[in-house]
Amino acid sequence: MRTTTRTRIAALTATAGLTGLITVAGTAPALADDEVQRPDTFTSAFTAHASPDEVIDSDGNPVDGEPGASGEFMFWINSDEEIICYEITLDGVTPPYESPARTATHIHAAAAGEAGPPRLAFPNPEGEGELASSGCMQGPFTTGLEGEDGVDTGEGFSLKEIEADPAAFTADTHTAEYPAGAVRGQLTQVPVGGIDTGQGGAADEGAGSAWAVAAGAVGAATIGTVLIARRRTDAR
């Protein structure tokens, strides 16, 4: 088994006039392809290192995900405004994606080793080789999937639920070949301010997780561009 470490520096423009983002009215359901402006501050941040070894089917049974695949999920939350920003990268995951929800990339209400419904549906990562997606979306949230009670599984969900118990939530992505999940990983909270990296940003290294950086509680209008340093370890 060979372990490689790759460092990626992503510059996210965090000014109030961020180009190309669409502001969605707070009363409208947030669809996976709708984006809102990145907020000035965040109340929490979370990371998940997803692997094929943690996949659970709908009956709660362990099943195989896609061999050799991995995923890094980073989430920043402003629960006061019901906004979640995300940066998702997948390596070794093979589309096409497949899910009865609106998209195939989710946060589920599910503790480790348990099944649970999706509460948030994110744009599926795309690209050549390493797949990626990033942006921000605002509640009230919908997933496009009807639960057993006949209600959308995202309806009534609040981001404060993640902040209250992040270990009760998992991030994953589903494909046609691996409908139960190609990769999956539990959410772990990281400091919003993080640990100084000496690169103009901050990072926190969780066990088995990506280096995660949050913008912190500093006004975006004053800091301009925020550098996000991330180290990812992939087992091949």
N, C-alpha and C positions, 0 to 999 in steps of 0.2 A: 504494500500500500504506500503510495507516495503522496506527501502533503505539500501543496504549493500555497504560497501567500502572495496575494495581490493587493496592492494599495491603489485606491481610486479616489481622486479628488474631484468632487462635483461642486460647481459654483451655482448656487441658487440665487437669482435676483429677488431681493426681498423688499423692494421699495413699494410705496403705496400705489404707484402707477404702473405696476407690473404689466407688461404688454402681453396680450394674447389670452388673458384669463377672462372668463365670462362671469359676471356677478349674477347670482341666482337669488331671487326673492326669498326671504326667510320662510315664507309660508308655502313655498312650492316644494314638492318632494324632490330630494336630491337624486338624480339619476347618475348611473355610473359614467356617462359621457358628459356630464355637466361639471364645470369647474368653477370655483370661486377664488377670490384673491386670497393669497397667503396672509394670515392675520399678523399683527405686529408682535403678539406675545403668545406663548403656549403655557398651559397649566400642567402638562405632563408629556413624557415621551416613552416609547416602547420599541423593543426590537424582537424579532423572532428569527431564529436560524432553523430553516425548514429542511427536512431530510425525508427520503423515502421510507425510512425505518419507523416513522411515527404515525403512518397513515392508519386510520380506523374507518371501517365501513359503517353504513347506516345502522347496523345492528350492534355496533360497539365491538366488533371483532377486528383484531390486527390483520391487515392485508399488506401486500407488497406495493410500494410505490414504484416510480420509474428508477431502475438501477443507475447509480452514478449521478443522479440529479441532485441539485441543491437549490435553495432559495434564501435570499436575504430580504426581510421585510423590516422597514423602518417607518414608524408612525409618530407624528407629532399631533397633540390634541389641545384644542382650546375648548374646554367643556362649557365655558360660559357662553360661547357663541355657537356651540354644537358644530364645530369645524374640525375635521381630521385631515391632515396632510400626510402623504404617503410617498415612499420611494421603495419600489419593489424590483428586485433583479432575480432572474432565474437562470441557472446554468444547467444544461443537460436535459431540460424539459422539452418534450417534443409535441408541438401543436399537431392537429387542431385541438382547441379547447372544447370542453363539453360540460354542460351543467343545465339542470332545469331552471336555475336562477337566471337573471338577466345577463350576468357574466359568470366566469368560472373561477374567479380569484376573490377570496372571501376572508372575512373574520367571522368565525363561528363561535357561538356560546357553547364551549366544550372544554372541559378540563382534560388533562393528559390521560390518554387511554379511553376517552369517552367520545361518543358521538353527540352532535348537537346541531341546531339549525344555523344557517348563515344569518348574521345580523347586519353585515355591511358587504356590499358588492363593489369591487374596484375594477377599473379597466384592466383587461388582460395584458400582461407585458408582451411587447412585440419587438421585432428586430432580427438581426442576423447573428447567429451564435448565441451570445448572451442576450436574453430578453429583458426588457425594462419598461416600467411605467412609473410616472410620478405626477403629482398634482395635489389639489385640495378639494374637498367637497363638504357640503353643509347639510345638516338635517333640517326637517325630519327626513329620515332615511327609509328607503324601500329596496328590496332585493329582487322583486319580480317573481318571487317564489311564494306560493300559498302554503301556509302551514296546516296542520291537522285541524286547527280551529277555523279554517277558511280565511284567515287574515294573513297578509303579507308578513313574512318572518322578520322584516326590518321595522314594521310599524310599532311605534311606541318606544323604540330603543333609544337609550340615551348614552352618550359617551362617558358619562359619569359612572356607568356600570363597569366599564373597562378600568377606570381609575380606581374603583373600589376593590376590584379583585382581578387583576390582569391574568393570573394563573388559570382563571376560569374561561379563558378565551384562547383560540388557536387560529393561526393564519395558514391558508393552504391555496392550492390551485388544482383544478381538475382537467383532465384531458380525455379525449375519446378512448384512448388505450387504457387509461387509468382513471376511470370515472369516480372512484372513491377518493382519489387524490394522487397526484404525481409526487408531491412533497407536502409536508405539514410540519409546523413547529409552534410551540406554546409562546405566548407573549411574556416578555420580561421587562419590567420597568427599568429605565435608565435615567440618570439625572438630567433635568432640562438644561442645566448649566454645563454639566459634564466635567471632564478633567482636561486641563490645558494641554494642547498638543504642541504648542510652539509654532503652529502654522496659521495663526489667526483664527482658530476655531477651538472647539472643545470636543472631547470624545470620552466615551466610557466603554471599556471592554468587558462584556459579560462573558461568563463561562460558556464557550462553544458558540458565542454569538458574534455578530459583526461589530466592528467599532461603530458606535452610533453617536451622532452629533445632533444637538438641538440648537435652534437659534437663540433660545433663552429669552428672558424677559427684558430684552433690550429693544427699544423702538426700531422698527425696520427702516424708518425714514432716516435715522441717524447712522445706521451701520451699513446701509447700501447692500453690498454683496456679502453673503455669508458663505464661508468655505466649510464644506462638510468632508471630513477625512474619514475614510472607512477602510479597515483592513478585513479582508475576508479569507478564511482558511477553508479550502475545499479538499476533501478526502477523495482521492481518485484511486 
